[in-house]
Amino acid sequence: MGLVEIKVFFIRYLNVRKIEMLVLLTSLLFLLLLYFLITLLIVLIFANFPRNSMNDVPEWGFVTEYRIPTVKGKSLEAWVVIPNLNSLDPSKPAIVLLHGWGRNRGRMVSRARIFGNKGYKTILFSARDHGSSDKERLGMTIVRFSHDLESCVNWWSKPVVLDGHSIGGGACLLVAARNPLVVGVIGESVPLSIPGSLKYIYRPVMKWFTPLFLPGIRVITSIKFRKYNKSHYSPQDAAYLIKVPTLLIHGKSDELFPYTDTEILAKSIKKSHLWLPQNVNHYNIEEHPEYSNRVLNFLELIK
């Protein structure tokens, strides 16, 4: 084989290798694009998962229905419940209650009843895309929960205590870290961080597929939140900014978020009070026999 033939052979060989590499890279890019498209579809489907509204309504005091304006020109369904005059204590701050993902204001009625019977005014609302509040086309996130909560706080425009469950509890911590109208917080079964806690949120739905798609979900979430400071979407990063008394409650049998996450949060909040009841899961904290006394005793600490 002459020199020319050898040169032609290598040129052809290199061209074949280039084509093979191009095909390989194109295939990898296609698979990566397909992976993120599937992941984005999962996120959108999850964001619009069927809601599990509760039909409980306040049956004490004077109940007034409101539509509270929130961001993007949307509005939220809300009840303002004023206790009967013989139990109303005007010196006490109102308590704003926020449900978790997939629920509505009815979920918080049993808690509000405890406060109302002790003379506290209560405000119960449904976040966007929940109950009869306005819809959110791209679904809800902890940031959007916090925007709706802050809209209610500013609408009331007087000192308030926040009480939230799950994602709603996380939103309470985010708002307490930045809004001076907040004088106290009760956070129940709160996630530690976003996107860190996403694995717990998606695992019940995705089961064994969670490890496969979780990296993509985290990337998409990080892109969605890139314009925010971390303290605006991650309770762990907001915790050290909270200066008001904070009661953190987390059942030791919680099947969604581990109670050890709340222990970490408590260490970061200067005026935190921690209660970790035994044999309590993610959804039944308010049924614990000590719940009423715990939250009411905590409220007595708020001046």
C-alpha positions as CSV (number, residue, x, y, z in Angstrom):
1,M,0.0,0.0,0.0
2,G,1.4,3.3,-1.1
3,L,1.6,6.5,0.8
4,V,-1.4,8.0,-1.1
5,E,-3.5,4.9,-0.3
6,I,-2.6,5.1,3.4
7,K,-3.5,8.8,3.4
8,V,-6.9,8.1,1.7
9,F,-7.5,5.2,4.2
10,F,-7.0,7.4,7.2
11,I,-9.0,10.2,5.8
12,R,-11.9,7.8,5.2
13,Y,-11.4,6.3,8.7
14,L,-11.5,9.7,10.3
15,N,-14.5,10.7,8.4
16,V,-16.3,7.6,9.5
17,R,-15.3,8.2,13.1
18,K,-16.6,11.8,12.9
19,I,-19.9,10.6,11.5
20,E,-20.1,8.0,14.3
21,M,-19.3,10.6,16.9
22,L,-21.8,13.0,15.4
23,V,-24.5,10.3,15.5
24,L,-23.6,9.4,19.1
25,L,-23.7,13.0,20.2
26,T,-27.0,13.6,18.4
27,S,-28.5,10.5,20.0
28,L,-27.3,11.6,23.4
29,L,-28.7,15.1,23.0
30,F,-32.0,13.6,21.7
31,L,-32.2,11.3,24.8
32,L,-31.3,14.2,27.1
33,L,-34.0,16.4,25.5
34,L,-36.5,13.5,25.7
35,Y,-35.6,13.0,29.4
36,F,-36.3,16.7,30.2
37,L,-39.5,16.8,28.2
38,I,-40.8,13.7,30.1
39,T,-39.6,15.3,33.4
40,L,-41.3,18.6,32.5
41,L,-44.5,16.6,31.7
42,I,-44.3,14.9,35.1
43,V,-43.9,18.2,36.9
44,L,-46.9,19.7,35.0
45,I,-49.1,16.6,35.7
46,F,-48.1,16.6,39.3
47,A,-48.8,20.3,39.6
48,N,-52.3,19.7,38.4
49,F,-52.9,16.5,40.3
50,P,-56.6,16.2,41.5
51,R,-57.3,18.3,44.6
52,N,-58.7,16.8,47.7
53,S,-60.9,19.6,49.1
54,M,-62.6,19.4,52.4
55,N,-66.1,20.7,53.0
56,D,-65.7,21.8,56.7
57,V,-67.1,25.3,57.3
58,P,-66.8,27.6,60.4
59,E,-69.9,27.3,62.6
60,W,-68.8,29.7,65.4
61,G,-68.8,33.5,65.6
62,F,-69.5,35.8,62.7
63,V,-68.3,34.5,59.3
64,T,-67.7,36.8,56.4
65,E,-66.8,35.6,52.9
66,Y,-64.2,37.6,51.0
67,R,-62.2,37.5,47.8
68,I,-58.7,38.7,48.7
69,P,-56.6,40.1,45.8
70,T,-53.3,38.4,45.2
71,V,-50.6,38.5,42.5
72,K,-51.3,38.6,38.7
73,G,-54.7,40.2,39.3
74,K,-56.0,37.0,40.7
75,S,-58.1,36.5,43.9
76,L,-58.5,34.0,46.7
77,E,-61.6,32.7,48.5
78,A,-61.4,33.5,52.2
79,W,-63.3,33.4,55.4
80,V,-62.8,36.0,58.2
81,V,-64.3,34.6,61.4
82,I,-64.8,37.0,64.3
83,P,-65.6,35.2,67.6
84,N,-68.8,36.0,69.5
85,L,-68.6,39.2,71.4
86,N,-68.5,37.5,74.8
87,S,-65.3,35.6,73.8
88,L,-63.7,38.1,71.4
89,D,-60.4,39.6,72.7
90,P,-59.5,42.6,70.5
91,S,-55.9,42.7,71.9
92,K,-55.1,39.3,70.4
93,P,-53.6,39.2,66.9
94,A,-55.6,37.5,64.1
95,I,-54.4,34.1,63.0
96,V,-54.0,33.4,59.2
97,L,-54.3,29.7,58.4
98,L,-52.9,28.1,55.3
99,H,-53.5,24.5,54.1
100,G,-51.0,22.2,52.4
101,W,-50.8,21.2,48.7
102,G,-54.0,19.7,47.3
103,R,-56.3,20.8,50.1
104,N,-58.3,24.0,50.7
105,R,-59.4,26.4,53.5
106,G,-61.8,23.7,54.9
107,R,-58.7,21.7,55.9
108,M,-57.8,24.3,58.5
109,V,-61.3,24.7,60.1
110,S,-60.6,22.3,63.0
111,R,-57.5,24.3,63.9
112,A,-59.3,27.7,63.5
113,R,-62.1,26.5,65.8
114,I,-59.6,26.0,68.7
115,F,-58.4,29.6,68.2
116,G,-61.8,31.1,67.8
117,N,-63.1,29.5,71.0
118,K,-60.3,31.4,72.8
119,G,-61.2,34.8,71.3
120,Y,-58.9,34.9,68.3
121,K,-60.0,36.3,65.0
122,T,-59.1,33.8,62.2
123,I,-58.6,34.1,58.4
124,L,-58.8,31.0,56.4
125,F,-58.2,31.1,52.7
126,S,-57.5,28.7,49.8
127,A,-54.3,29.3,47.8
128,R,-54.5,29.7,44.1
129,D,-55.5,26.6,42.2
130,H,-57.2,25.2,45.3
131,G,-60.8,25.4,46.4
132,S,-62.6,28.2,44.6
133,S,-59.7,30.5,44.4
134,D,-58.5,31.6,40.9
135,K,-56.6,29.1,38.9
136,E,-52.8,29.1,38.3
137,R,-52.1,27.8,34.8
138,L,-48.7,26.4,35.6
139,G,-49.6,25.0,39.0
140,M,-48.5,26.0,42.4
141,T,-45.2,26.0,44.1
142,I,-44.1,27.0,47.6
143,V,-43.2,30.4,46.3
144,R,-46.7,30.9,45.0
145,F,-48.1,29.7,48.3
146,S,-46.0,32.3,50.0
147,H,-47.2,35.1,47.6
148,D,-50.8,34.3,48.3
149,L,-50.2,34.1,52.1
150,E,-48.4,37.5,52.0
151,S,-51.2,39.0,50.0
152,C,-53.6,38.0,52.8
153,V,-51.3,39.3,55.5
154,N,-51.0,42.7,53.7
155,W,-54.7,42.8,53.0
156,W,-55.4,42.4,56.7
157,S,-52.7,45.0,57.4
158,K,-52.5,44.4,61.2
159,P,-50.3,42.0,63.2
160,V,-51.0,38.4,62.6
161,V,-49.8,34.9,63.6
162,L,-49.4,32.4,60.8
163,D,-50.4,28.8,61.1
164,G,-49.6,26.5,58.1
165,H,-49.5,22.8,57.4
166,S,-46.9,21.0,55.1
167,I,-46.1,23.2,52.1
168,G,-48.4,25.8,53.7
169,G,-46.2,25.7,56.8
170,G,-43.1,26.2,54.7
171,A,-44.8,29.2,53.1
172,C,-45.4,30.6,56.6
173,L,-41.7,30.5,57.4
174,L,-40.9,32.2,54.2
175,V,-43.3,35.1,54.9
176,A,-42.3,35.3,58.6
177,A,-38.7,35.9,57.5
178,R,-39.6,39.0,55.5
179,N,-42.9,40.5,56.6
180,P,-43.0,42.8,59.7
181,L,-46.7,42.2,60.3
182,V,-46.0,38.6,61.3
183,V,-45.6,38.4,65.1
184,G,-45.6,34.6,65.5
185,V,-45.6,31.3,63.5
186,I,-47.0,27.8,63.9
187,G,-45.4,25.5,61.3
188,E,-46.7,21.9,61.1
189,S,-45.0,19.1,59.2
190,V,-42.8,21.6,57.3
191,P,-40.4,20.6,54.5
192,L,-36.8,21.4,55.2
193,S,-35.7,22.8,51.8
194,I,-36.6,23.2,48.2
195,P,-35.5,21.5,46.0
196,G,-34.0,19.2,48.6
197,S,-37.4,17.9,49.9
198,L,-38.8,17.3,46.5
199,K,-37.8,13.6,46.7
200,Y,-40.3,13.2,49.5
201,I,-43.0,15.1,47.7
202,Y,-42.7,13.0,44.4
203,R,-41.9,9.6,45.9
204,P,-45.6,8.7,46.9
205,V,-46.6,9.2,43.3
206,M,-43.6,8.1,41.3
207,K,-42.6,5.2,43.5
208,W,-39.4,3.5,42.1
209,F,-39.1,6.0,39.2
210,T,-38.2,8.8,41.7
211,P,-34.4,8.3,41.6
212,L,-34.5,8.4,37.7
213,F,-36.4,11.6,37.3
214,L,-35.5,13.4,40.5
215,P,-32.3,15.1,39.1
216,G,-34.3,16.5,36.2
217,I,-37.1,17.7,38.6
218,R,-34.5,19.5,40.7
219,V,-33.0,21.2,37.6
220,I,-36.4,22.4,36.4
221,T,-37.2,23.6,39.9
222,S,-33.9,25.5,40.2
223,I,-34.5,27.1,36.8
224,K,-38.1,28.2,37.9
225,F,-36.7,29.7,41.1
226,R,-33.5,31.2,39.7
227,K,-34.8,34.8,40.0
228,Y,-35.5,34.4,43.7
229,N,-33.2,34.6,46.7
230,K,-33.0,31.2,48.4
231,S,-34.7,32.6,51.5
232,H,-37.8,33.1,49.2
233,Y,-38.3,29.5,48.4
234,S,-36.4,27.3,50.9
235,P,-37.5,27.2,54.6
236,Q,-34.0,26.2,55.6
237,D,-32.5,29.3,54.1
238,A,-35.3,31.5,55.5
239,A,-35.2,30.1,59.1
240,Y,-32.2,32.2,60.4
241,L,-34.0,35.4,59.3
242,I,-37.1,34.6,61.5
243,K,-37.0,36.8,64.6
244,V,-40.5,36.1,66.0
245,P,-41.7,33.2,68.3
246,T,-42.1,30.0,66.2
247,L,-43.7,26.8,67.2
248,L,-42.6,23.9,65.0
249,I,-44.7,20.7,65.2
250,H,-43.8,17.4,63.5
251,G,-45.1,14.0,64.1
252,K,-42.5,11.3,64.5
253,S,-44.5,8.9,62.3
254,D,-44.7,11.4,59.4
255,E,-44.6,9.4,56.2
256,L,-43.9,12.3,53.9
257,F,-41.3,14.6,55.5
258,P,-38.9,13.2,58.2
259,Y,-39.3,14.9,61.6
260,T,-35.5,15.3,61.7
261,D,-35.9,18.0,59.1
262,T,-37.9,20.1,61.6
263,E,-35.2,19.5,64.2
264,I,-32.7,21.2,61.9
265,L,-35.1,24.1,61.3
266,A,-35.6,24.6,65.0
267,K,-31.9,25.0,65.5
268,S,-31.8,27.9,63.0
269,I,-34.7,29.9,64.5
270,K,-33.7,32.0,67.5
271,K,-37.1,31.9,69.3
272,S,-38.2,28.4,68.2
273,H,-40.3,25.9,70.2
274,L,-40.2,22.3,69.1
275,W,-42.8,19.6,69.7
276,L,-42.4,16.1,68.1
277,P,-45.4,14.1,69.2
278,Q,-45.2,10.3,69.0
279,N,-47.6,8.2,66.9
280,V,-48.6,11.2,64.7
281,N,-48.4,11.1,60.9
282,H,-48.4,13.9,58.3
283,Y,-52.1,14.4,58.3
284,N,-53.5,14.0,61.8
285,I,-51.4,16.4,64.1
286,E,-54.5,18.4,65.2
287,E,-56.1,15.2,66.5
288,H,-53.4,14.7,69.1
289,P,-54.9,15.2,72.6
290,E,-52.2,17.7,73.5
291,Y,-52.5,19.8,70.3
292,S,-54.9,22.4,71.7
293,N,-53.0,23.1,74.8
294,R,-49.7,23.2,73.0
295,V,-50.7,25.8,70.4
296,L,-52.7,27.9,72.9
297,N,-49.9,28.0,75.4
298,F,-47.6,29.1,72.6
299,L,-49.9,31.9,71.6
300,E,-49.7,33.2,75.2
301,L,-46.0,33.9,74.6
302,I,-46.8,36.3,71.8
303,K,-47.1,39.9,73.0
